[in-house]
Structures are given as structure tokens and as C-alpha cells.
């Protein structure tokens, strides 16, 4: 996996300039609150359009202002885990996982298979028909991670996914995500 980002985005009070490349190892964006880390992730995922620049994932141009290329999020195949997990409260765990555009093309039986496979990875097989309000914060986090991973994207962007968790749960989930990454990359 390779990611090349060189973008600019004018924001209220400053211009975000992000230029970096990443390879097959976990990469972190560090900076003060409000400096543009989340905005950079949203630009890579295609949720926000940069004003100019270029984003390339595995040799595939996702955005290039000079060439007029701006693939919509559903065509980028980028997993994104929001800071607040962004689970739909009116949908079950299974529906939250299968809401990924790529999976919506599958029939219900195949989606159910994928959901069960994903839930087995985090030992939550019995939770498929539960709603987010019936889950703990750590369980909601796991479902957010599974949704980001469900379509097997080449890259998963995580926007401070552990910041709202207590230290013990945070450490446990960081280990789980690391183990999931190793399992899925084999």
C-alpha cells in the first residue's frame, strides 16, 4: 500500500497544507487540536474536496485538481473510522456493518456471511441484531472498526478512534485493532 498526499484547503482562519507519503506501516498524523488532522483524513476519504493538490493511493489517482479528477467517496475504497464512530442508531450492528457501499451490492445472504466473519474477529457474534444503544462504548468502537474494514479497503483512516475511551478499554482496543490488522493483512 502506498499513499501520496499533497493538498491545500482554505479553512476559516488558515490554509491547511498537507504533504506526506505513507507505505505499508501504520502512519500517524500528529498536531495540535484544530490544525487540520481530521480535515486531511476527510480529504483523503473524499468527504471534503481540497482546493488544490493531488491524492494517490496505490498508484490510483483519487484527486488531482490540475487534471480535474475527484473520485467520490464510494469509488475510493478508503475505510474511515470517525472520532465518534458514526454508527446509525436506528440500524442494527449487522446493518451498520453492511451499510458500506461496496457491500450494498451483495445479496443479504452474502452480507450476513461478511457480518458474521467480521463479528467473529472481535468475539461479538451474538450482537448482530443489537442496536448501538445496547452496546458499551468499547463495543461500539469495535463495530465502527469492523465497518471500516468490512469492504477490505487497502487503507483505513482512523480519526482519534480511542480518544473517548477509558485507559484500560483504550489499550485493549488498540491491541485488538493491531491484531485485526495482522490477521487481515496475511
Secondary structure, 3 states (H helix, E strand, C coil): CCEEEEEEEEECCEEEEEEEEECCCCCCCCCCCCCCHHHHHHHHHCCCCCCEEEEEECCEEEEECCCCEECCHHHHCEEEECCCCCCCCCCEHHHHHHCCHHHHCCCHHHHHHHHHHHHHHCCCHHHCCCEHHHCCHHHHHHHHHHHHHCCCCCEEEECCCCCCCCHHHHHHHHHHHHHHHHHHCC
